[in-house]
Amino acid sequence: MKKVLTILLVLALLTGSVFANGTKEAAQEVGGQTTLKWALWDIASTTYYEPLITAYEAANPDVKIEMLDLGSADFMTMLQTQLSGGDSSIDIVTIKDIPGYNNLVKRNLLMDLNPMISREGVDLSLYGGTTDQISVDGKLYGIPFRSDFWIVYYNKELFDNAGVAYPTNDMTFAEFDALARKMTSGMGANKVYGAHYHTWRSAVQLFGILDGKNTIVDGTYDFLAPYYEMVLNQQRDGIVQDYATLKTSSTHYSGVFYNNSVAMMNMGSWFIATLIDQIAQGKTECSEWGLVKYPHAEGVAPGTTLGTITSIGVSNASKKKDAAFDFVKFVTGPEGAQIIAKTGTIPAIKDDSVIEIIASKPGFPTDQATRDALQVHKTYLEMPLHEKSAEIEVVLNQVHDEIMTNNISVDGGIKKMNEQIQKILGK
């Protein structure tokens, strides 16, 4: 009986100690280890989660990172539901998209990271301006750790056969248009198109925001006119494939590049790993390729491009905020970027060491121009942070389709965008 009482007394003292010390002790488990729960999606098919966790835990043996897979399809909805319910077990939050980020911030579910960023001396200039674009009233609630951006892929064999010099890392839109026209040749099954635009609205509309003077969320879209005119003229002249045909046939952009049908293609950096893999398996006619920076407007620095980001932040309900931010700092910092790059994924930080890792992967082109194409000057978000972004995108997609299929004129389409989106914005 004395032994039982002694044990109960010890347990009571231990329990009391935990409650007395509040959140600090609540963060500790047996043996003094801190467990952090990281909300994310698709553990089985994502290559960089485990390496990041392994490296961090090796450097911080008193910390254990536990993954919580909420699935990819409804990730942001599931995450918001759990956090809104006061779930304090989630410490680290992966942020999949800008509308979802906006919803989490509006509901005060994410911690303002600015005080810790300042305290820890985090260099936000490493993120190419994207952190400025996701700040809300001067406060940052997530830091990017992944960033895909738009570049131009080109088929070296087609350029060599035509005796035309490769595209460069400093092309204006006028130069890009001229080169696309120069590289167009043949007819029927043997036709080579000088360029290719996938059916996404971003492939055309977002040319217009690269000068930093315009945005697609303010309800005024007159600045899009010259870019629609350029692409429609190319389509009319047979320089690019017909939008309506691509749409009705559900043609994937990869197919036209694989079968040597296009000389240049505007596409995201996510296609790099896929292209390398398909060539290695002998599943494509294209074997010699390269990259150059996105075309730009006059007076805009080469390497100015468009992109999407995946960010990571700290739940406001977490009782382990300091420890959680330390992990966030690691994942989003230079060391995390190198780990991510080694898996073939493009990290948010693209310094020389990261570029070297990506460029050294088997199958990546060895020329310096392609390596240099991975260095970006500034990245504008495909969809900026805005509380009405989802509604705005519906209109932009619809009118883009009408313009590209010639069901409405460029001027008529822009007028329709202006009217409908200003109504959404309450202007």
C-alpha positions as CSV (number, residue, x, y, z in Angstrom):
1,M,0.0,0.0,0.0
2,K,2.9,2.4,0.9
3,K,4.4,1.7,-2.6
4,V,1.1,2.4,-4.3
5,L,0.7,5.7,-2.4
6,T,4.3,6.7,-3.2
7,I,3.7,6.1,-6.9
8,L,0.5,8.0,-6.9
9,L,2.2,10.9,-5.1
10,V,5.0,11.0,-7.6
11,L,2.5,11.0,-10.5
12,A,0.5,13.8,-8.8
13,L,3.6,15.9,-8.4
14,L,4.6,15.3,-12.0
15,T,1.2,16.2,-13.3
16,G,1.0,19.3,-11.1
17,S,4.4,20.4,-12.4
18,V,3.2,20.1,-16.0
19,F,0.1,22.2,-15.3
20,A,2.0,24.7,-13.2
21,N,4.5,25.4,-16.0
22,G,1.9,26.1,-18.6
23,T,2.5,26.0,-22.4
24,K,6.3,25.4,-22.1
25,E,5.9,22.2,-20.3
26,A,2.8,21.2,-22.3
27,A,5.1,21.2,-25.3
28,Q,7.3,18.5,-23.7
29,E,6.8,14.8,-23.8
30,V,8.5,12.0,-21.9
31,G,12.3,12.5,-22.0
32,G,12.0,16.2,-22.7
33,Q,11.2,15.9,-26.4
34,T,9.0,18.5,-28.2
35,T,6.6,17.1,-30.7
36,L,5.4,19.4,-33.5
37,K,2.5,18.4,-35.8
38,W,2.8,19.6,-39.4
39,A,-0.4,19.8,-41.5
40,L,0.3,18.9,-45.1
41,W,-1.0,16.7,-48.0
42,D,0.0,13.7,-50.1
43,I,2.8,12.3,-48.0
44,A,3.2,9.2,-50.1
45,S,3.7,11.1,-53.4
46,T,5.7,14.1,-52.1
47,T,9.5,13.5,-52.1
48,Y,10.7,16.4,-49.9
49,Y,8.8,16.0,-46.7
50,E,10.9,13.1,-45.2
51,P,14.3,14.6,-46.2
52,L,13.4,17.9,-44.6
53,I,12.2,16.2,-41.4
54,T,15.2,13.9,-41.2
55,A,17.7,16.7,-41.5
56,Y,15.9,18.9,-39.0
57,E,15.5,16.2,-36.4
58,A,19.2,15.2,-36.8
59,A,20.2,18.8,-36.0
60,N,17.5,19.1,-33.3
61,P,17.3,15.7,-31.5
62,D,15.0,17.1,-28.9
63,V,12.3,17.8,-31.5
64,K,10.0,15.3,-33.2
65,I,8.1,16.3,-36.3
66,E,4.8,14.5,-36.8
67,M,3.0,14.8,-40.2
68,L,-0.8,15.2,-40.5
69,D,-2.0,14.3,-44.0
70,L,-5.3,16.1,-44.8
71,G,-5.3,15.0,-48.4
72,S,-4.8,17.3,-51.5
73,A,-8.3,17.7,-52.9
74,D,-9.9,19.7,-50.1
75,F,-6.8,20.5,-48.1
76,M,-7.4,24.1,-47.4
77,T,-11.1,23.5,-46.4
78,M,-10.1,20.6,-44.1
79,L,-7.3,22.7,-42.6
80,Q,-9.5,25.7,-42.0
81,T,-12.2,23.5,-40.4
82,Q,-9.8,22.0,-37.9
83,L,-8.1,25.3,-37.0
84,S,-11.5,27.1,-36.7
85,G,-12.5,24.4,-34.2
86,G,-9.7,25.5,-31.9
87,D,-7.5,22.4,-32.6
88,S,-4.2,23.3,-30.8
89,S,-2.5,20.1,-31.7
90,I,-1.6,21.5,-35.2
91,D,1.5,23.6,-34.9
92,I,2.9,24.0,-38.5
93,V,0.6,24.9,-41.3
94,T,1.2,24.3,-45.0
95,I,-0.5,26.9,-47.2
96,K,-1.5,25.6,-50.6
97,D,-3.0,28.6,-52.4
98,I,-3.6,32.3,-52.1
99,P,-7.4,32.2,-51.6
100,G,-6.9,29.7,-48.8
101,Y,-4.2,31.8,-47.2
102,N,-6.5,34.8,-47.3
103,N,-9.3,32.9,-45.5
104,L,-6.9,31.7,-42.8
105,V,-5.6,35.2,-42.2
106,K,-9.1,36.8,-42.1
107,R,-10.1,34.2,-39.5
108,N,-7.0,35.0,-37.4
109,L,-5.9,31.3,-37.6
110,L,-2.3,32.1,-38.5
111,M,0.4,33.7,-36.4
112,D,1.9,37.0,-37.5
113,L,5.5,36.0,-38.2
114,N,7.0,39.5,-38.4
115,P,8.3,39.6,-34.7
116,M,10.1,36.3,-35.1
117,I,11.4,37.2,-38.5
118,S,12.9,40.3,-37.1
119,R,14.2,38.5,-34.0
120,E,15.8,35.7,-36.0
121,G,17.1,38.0,-38.8
122,V,15.4,36.2,-41.6
123,D,16.4,37.7,-44.9
124,L,13.1,38.2,-46.9
125,S,15.0,39.5,-49.9
126,L,15.8,35.9,-50.8
127,Y,12.2,35.3,-51.9
128,G,12.2,37.5,-55.0
129,G,9.5,39.8,-53.8
130,T,6.8,37.2,-53.1
131,T,6.7,37.9,-49.4
132,D,5.7,41.5,-50.1
133,Q,2.9,40.2,-52.2
134,I,1.4,38.0,-49.5
135,S,1.8,40.5,-46.6
136,V,-1.5,41.7,-45.1
137,D,-1.4,45.2,-43.6
138,G,2.4,44.9,-43.4
139,K,2.1,41.5,-41.6
140,L,3.4,38.2,-43.0
141,Y,1.6,35.0,-42.0
142,G,3.5,32.5,-44.2
143,I,6.9,32.1,-45.8
144,P,7.3,30.4,-49.2
145,F,9.3,27.2,-49.4
146,R,8.3,26.1,-52.9
147,S,8.0,28.3,-56.0
148,D,7.3,27.3,-59.5
149,F,7.8,30.0,-62.2
150,W,7.3,30.4,-65.9
151,I,10.1,30.0,-68.4
152,V,10.5,29.3,-72.1
153,Y,11.3,25.7,-73.2
154,Y,12.8,25.3,-76.7
155,N,13.7,22.5,-79.0
156,K,17.4,22.7,-79.9
157,E,17.1,20.2,-82.7
158,L,14.4,22.3,-84.5
159,F,16.5,25.4,-84.2
160,D,19.6,23.6,-85.5
161,N,17.7,22.2,-88.4
162,A,16.4,25.6,-89.3
163,G,19.8,27.2,-88.9
164,V,18.4,29.8,-86.5
165,A,20.2,30.9,-83.3
166,Y,18.7,29.8,-80.0
167,P,16.5,32.2,-78.1
168,T,18.3,34.2,-75.4
169,N,17.7,35.1,-71.8
170,D,16.9,38.6,-72.7
171,M,13.9,38.7,-75.1
172,T,11.3,41.4,-75.4
173,F,7.9,40.4,-76.5
174,A,8.6,41.9,-80.0
175,E,11.8,39.7,-80.2
176,F,9.9,36.7,-79.0
177,D,7.2,37.2,-81.6
178,A,9.7,37.7,-84.4
179,L,11.6,34.5,-83.4
180,A,8.4,32.5,-83.3
181,R,7.5,33.6,-86.8
182,K,11.0,32.8,-88.0
183,M,10.8,29.2,-86.6
184,T,7.4,28.4,-88.1
185,S,7.6,26.0,-91.1
186,G,6.0,23.1,-92.9
187,M,2.4,22.0,-93.3
188,G,0.1,19.3,-92.1
189,A,1.7,16.6,-90.0
190,N,5.1,18.1,-90.6
191,K,4.2,21.6,-89.4
192,V,6.5,23.2,-86.8
193,Y,4.9,26.0,-84.8
194,G,7.2,28.7,-83.7
195,A,5.6,28.9,-80.2
196,H,2.9,27.4,-78.1
197,Y,0.4,28.7,-75.5
198,H,-1.6,26.3,-73.4
199,T,-5.3,27.1,-72.8
200,W,-4.8,28.5,-69.3
201,R,-5.7,32.2,-69.1
202,S,-2.3,32.8,-67.4
203,A,-0.5,31.9,-70.6
204,V,-1.7,35.2,-72.1
205,Q,-3.2,37.5,-69.5
206,L,-0.3,37.4,-67.2
207,F,2.1,38.9,-69.8
208,G,0.4,42.1,-68.9
209,I,1.5,42.3,-65.2
210,L,5.3,41.8,-65.8
211,D,5.9,45.5,-65.9
212,G,4.7,45.9,-62.3
213,K,2.3,48.6,-63.3
214,N,-0.9,46.5,-63.4
215,T,-2.7,43.8,-61.5
216,I,-5.5,41.4,-62.5
217,V,-7.6,42.1,-59.4
218,D,-8.4,45.8,-59.6
219,G,-11.2,45.7,-62.2
220,T,-9.4,47.5,-65.0
221,Y,-8.1,45.3,-67.9
222,D,-7.3,47.6,-70.8
223,F,-3.6,46.8,-70.4
224,L,-4.3,43.2,-71.7
225,A,-5.2,44.4,-75.2
226,P,-1.7,44.3,-76.8
227,Y,-1.0,40.9,-75.5
228,Y,-4.2,39.4,-76.7
229,E,-3.6,41.1,-80.1
230,M,-0.1,39.6,-80.3
231,V,-1.3,36.0,-79.5
232,L,-4.4,36.2,-81.7
233,N,-2.3,37.5,-84.6
234,Q,0.1,34.6,-84.1
235,Q,-2.9,32.2,-84.1
236,R,-4.4,33.8,-87.2
237,D,-1.0,33.5,-89.0
238,G,-0.5,29.9,-88.0
239,I,2.5,30.7,-85.7
240,V,0.8,28.9,-82.8
241,Q,-1.9,26.2,-82.7
242,D,-5.5,27.2,-82.7
243,Y,-6.9,27.6,-79.2
244,A,-10.3,26.2,-79.9
245,T,-8.8,23.1,-81.4
246,L,-6.5,22.6,-78.4
247,K,-9.4,23.1,-76.0
248,T,-11.9,20.7,-77.7
249,S,-9.2,18.0,-78.2
250,S,-8.0,18.4,-74.7
251,T,-4.4,18.5,-76.0
252,H,-1.8,18.5,-73.3
253,Y,1.1,20.9,-73.6
254,S,3.6,18.2,-73.0
255,G,2.5,16.2,-76.1
256,V,3.2,19.0,-78.6
257,F,6.6,19.5,-77.1
258,Y,7.4,15.8,-77.0
259,N,6.6,15.2,-80.7
260,N,8.7,18.1,-82.0
261,S,5.7,20.1,-83.1
262,V,6.7,23.4,-81.4
263,A,10.0,25.3,-81.3
264,M,9.3,27.3,-78.2
265,M,6.8,26.8,-75.3
266,N,5.9,29.0,-72.4
267,M,5.4,26.8,-69.4
268,G,6.1,26.4,-65.7
269,S,9.3,25.1,-64.1
270,W,7.3,22.1,-62.8
271,F,7.7,20.6,-66.3
272,I,11.5,20.2,-66.0
273,A,11.5,17.0,-64.0
274,T,8.8,15.5,-66.1
275,L,10.6,16.3,-69.4
276,I,13.8,14.8,-68.1
277,D,12.1,11.7,-67.0
278,Q,10.2,11.2,-70.3
279,I,13.4,11.6,-72.3
280,A,15.2,9.1,-70.1
281,Q,12.5,6.6,-70.7
282,G,12.6,7.2,-74.5
283,K,9.0,8.3,-74.5
284,T,9.6,11.5,-76.5
285,E,11.0,12.5,-79.9
286,C,12.5,15.6,-78.4
287,S,15.9,14.8,-76.9
288,E,17.8,18.1,-77.1
289,W,16.2,21.0,-75.3
290,G,17.0,24.2,-73.4
291,L,15.5,26.9,-71.3
292,V,15.5,30.7,-71.4
293,K,14.0,33.4,-69.2
294,Y,10.4,34.5,-69.9
295,P,9.9,37.3,-72.5
296,H,9.5,40.7,-71.0
297,A,8.2,44.2,-71.9
298,E,10.5,47.0,-72.9
299,G,12.4,48.4,-69.8
300,V,11.6,45.4,-67.6
301,A,14.5,43.4,-66.3
302,P,15.2,39.9,-67.8
303,G,14.1,37.2,-65.4
304,T,10.9,38.9,-64.4
305,T,8.3,36.2,-64.4
306,L,5.1,34.7,-63.0
307,G,4.8,32.1,-60.4
308,T,2.9,30.1,-57.8
309,I,4.1,29.5,-54.2
310,T,3.6,27.1,-51.4
311,S,4.1,28.6,-48.0
312,I,4.4,27.4,-44.5
313,G,3.3,29.2,-41.3
314,V,2.4,28.7,-37.6
315,S,-1.0,28.0,-36.2
316,N,-2.3,30.7,-33.9
317,A,-3.7,28.0,-31.6
318,S,-0.3,26.3,-31.2
319,K,1.2,26.1,-27.8
320,K,4.7,25.7,-29.2
321,K,5.0,28.7,-31.4
322,D,8.7,29.3,-30.9
323,A,9.6,25.7,-31.7
324,A,7.2,25.7,-34.7
325,F,8.8,28.9,-36.1
326,D,12.3,27.4,-35.8
327,F,11.1,24.5,-38.1
328,V,9.5,27.0,-40.5
329,K,12.7,29.0,-40.6
330,F,14.7,25.8,-41.5
331,V,12.3,24.6,-44.2
332,T,12.0,28.0,-45.9
333,G,15.7,28.9,-45.5
334,P,18.8,28.2,-47.6
335,E,19.4,24.7,-46.1
336,G,15.8,23.6,-46.6
337,A,16.0,25.0,-50.2
338,Q,19.0,22.8,-51.0
339,I,17.2,19.7,-49.6
340,I,14.1,20.4,-51.7
341,A,16.2,21.0,-54.8
342,K,17.9,17.6,-54.4
343,T,14.5,16.0,-54.8
344,G,14.0,17.7,-58.2
345,T,11.6,20.3,-56.8
346,I,12.0,24.1,-57.3
347,P,12.4,25.8,-53.9
348,A,11.4,29.4,-53.1
349,I,15.0,30.4,-52.6
350,K,17.0,30.1,-55.9
351,D,20.6,31.1,-54.9
352,D,23.7,29.8,-56.7
353,S,23.9,26.6,-54.6
354,V,20.3,25.7,-55.4
355,I,20.8,26.4,-59.1
356,E,23.9,24.2,-59.1
357,I,21.9,21.3,-57.5
358,I,19.1,21.5,-60.0
359,A,21.5,22.0,-63.0
360,S,23.6,19.0,-61.9
361,K,20.7,16.5,-62.1
362,P,21.2,13.9,-64.8
363,G,19.4,14.9,-68.0
364,F,19.4,18.6,-67.3
365,P,21.0,20.6,-70.2
366,T,24.6,21.5,-69.7
367,D,24.7,24.9,-71.5
368,Q,25.1,28.0,-69.4
369,A,22.1,29.8,-70.9
370,T,19.8,27.1,-69.6
371,R,21.4,27.2,-66.2
372,D,21.1,31.0,-66.1
373,A,17.4,30.7,-67.0
374,L,16.7,29.4,-63.5
375,Q,17.9,32.7,-62.0
376,V,14.8,34.9,-61.6
377,H,14.8,38.7,-61.0
378,K,11.3,39.1,-59.7
379,T,8.3,36.8,-59.5
380,Y,4.8,38.1,-59.6
381,L,2.1,35.8,-58.3
382,E,-0.3,34.3,-60.9
383,M,-3.2,35.2,-58.6
384,P,-2.5,38.0,-56.1
385,L,-3.7,38.1,-52.6
386,H,-7.3,39.4,-52.7
387,E,-10.5,38.5,-50.8
388,K,-12.4,38.3,-54.1
389,S,-9.7,36.4,-56.0
390,A,-11.9,33.2,-56.5
391,E,-14.8,35.2,-58.0
392,I,-12.5,37.3,-60.2
393,E,-10.8,34.2,-61.6
394,V,-14.1,32.8,-62.8
395,V,-14.8,35.9,-64.9
396,L,-11.2,36.1,-66.2
397,N,-11.3,32.4,-67.3
398,Q,-14.7,32.8,-69.0
399,V,-13.8,35.9,-71.0
400,H,-10.4,34.5,-71.9
401,D,-12.1,31.6,-73.5
402,E,-14.4,33.8,-75.4
403,I,-11.6,36.1,-76.7
404,M,-9.4,33.2,-77.8
405,T,-12.2,31.4,-79.6
406,N,-13.1,34.7,-81.4
407,N,-16.6,34.7,-79.8
408,I,-15.9,38.2,-78.7
409,S,-13.5,40.9,-79.8
410,V,-10.5,41.9,-77.7
411,D,-12.1,45.3,-76.9
412,G,-15.5,43.6,-76.2
413,G,-13.9,41.1,-73.9
414,I,-12.0,43.7,-72.0
415,K,-15.1,45.7,-71.6
416,K,-16.9,42.6,-70.2
417,M,-14.1,42.0,-67.7
418,N,-14.1,45.6,-66.6
419,E,-17.9,45.6,-66.0
420,Q,-18.3,42.2,-64.4
421,I,-15.3,42.4,-62.1
422,Q,-16.0,46.0,-61.0
423,K,-19.4,44.7,-60.0
424,I,-17.7,42.0,-58.0
425,L,-15.5,44.6,-56.3
426,G,-18.5,46.9,-55.7
427,K,-17.1,49.7,-57.7
